[in-house]
Amino acid sequence: MEEVAALLGVPKSTVYSKWRAWGLKGIRVGRNVKFRERDVEAWLERQTIN
């Protein structure tokens, strides 16, 4: 969460509350949600405005 928040320039709380609505693929590891770097990069590519 922290790395994704830093990459996007948003607070960690925003990522926690919005990752599902944004369509980011998360992986639950115990009580934590992790993101694969390739999934975040693919999501960012889909958000690109032409």
C-alpha positions as CSV (number, residue, x, y, z in Angstrom):
1,M,0.0,0.0,0.0
2,E,2.7,2.4,0.9
3,E,4.6,2.0,-2.3
4,V,1.5,2.3,-4.4
5,A,0.5,5.4,-2.5
6,A,3.9,6.9,-3.1
7,L,3.9,6.0,-6.8
8,L,0.5,7.6,-7.3
9,G,1.2,10.6,-5.0
10,V,-1.9,10.0,-2.8
11,P,-2.3,9.2,0.9
12,K,-2.2,5.5,1.9
13,S,-5.7,5.8,3.2
14,T,-6.9,6.7,-0.4
15,V,-5.3,3.5,-1.8
16,Y,-6.9,1.4,1.0
17,S,-10.4,2.8,0.3
18,K,-10.2,3.0,-3.5
19,W,-8.1,0.0,-4.8
20,R,-11.1,-2.1,-5.6
21,A,-13.1,0.7,-7.2
22,W,-10.0,1.5,-9.3
23,G,-9.8,-2.1,-10.5
24,L,-6.4,-2.8,-9.0
25,K,-5.7,-6.5,-8.5
26,G,-4.7,-7.1,-4.9
27,I,-3.4,-10.2,-3.2
28,R,-4.4,-10.9,0.4
29,V,-1.5,-12.0,2.5
30,G,-2.9,-12.6,6.0
31,R,-4.6,-9.4,6.9
32,N,-2.6,-7.3,4.4
33,V,-3.2,-6.6,0.8
34,K,-0.2,-6.7,-1.5
35,F,0.1,-5.6,-5.2
36,R,2.3,-7.1,-7.9
37,E,4.4,-4.4,-9.6
38,R,3.3,-5.6,-13.0
39,D,-0.4,-5.3,-12.0
40,V,0.1,-1.8,-10.8
41,E,2.0,-0.9,-14.0
42,A,-0.7,-2.5,-16.2
43,W,-3.4,-0.5,-14.3
44,L,-1.4,2.7,-14.8
45,E,-1.2,2.0,-18.5
46,R,-4.9,1.6,-18.7
47,Q,-5.3,5.0,-17.0
48,T,-3.3,6.8,-19.6
49,I,-5.2,9.5,-21.5
50,N,-4.5,9.6,-25.2
